[in-house]
């Protein structure tokens, strides 16, 4: 009796092992698909086409607090303050913007950036002085915990509100592997001894998500 039951038990165990293996393969495929669709650690954000009137039909998501209509929640501000006066294109409506003094700096909250976030745009204008630039910097931390500043623009606009071009985001960061991410802050800093600036409606482009 025992001899005849052993092959049956062996076949059952073998079939069970195959079924379990197939289950793990299916789960692994589902996980891989999920990672490919949404980079780890990057939650999807609502998107719109705010720059459509400027001929840019790409979809963008607002950087946290980037409209400045509820103050500047999460932003780190030095000699900078939210003031009355919205950018003149009215892409998102509102009545406020962010003023940055010549010796000031404004740093956004951290945003999750992957290769799905190639660019960002905003509005800027010089509010005093006749020279100097507004430096736009990506502040990111590498896997060793070292913080880096990568300058992506040195703006030289006039007194009127001007939309920036699509500035590089993921393209200027070490994001070479699909699914890899970095925590990034956007830094806006007038050149020392130059004029004061104002910015408004800061959007990043997740066109490939």
PyMOL commands that set and color helices and strands:
alter all, ss='L'
color gray80, all
select helices_A, chain A and resi 2-37+52-54+170-172
alter helices_A, ss='H'
color red, helices_A
select strands_A, chain A and resi 61-62+76-84+96-107+111-113+119-126+134-141+147-155+162-163+167-168+182-190+197-205
alter strands_A, ss='S'
color yellow, strands_A
deselect
rebuild
show_as cartoon
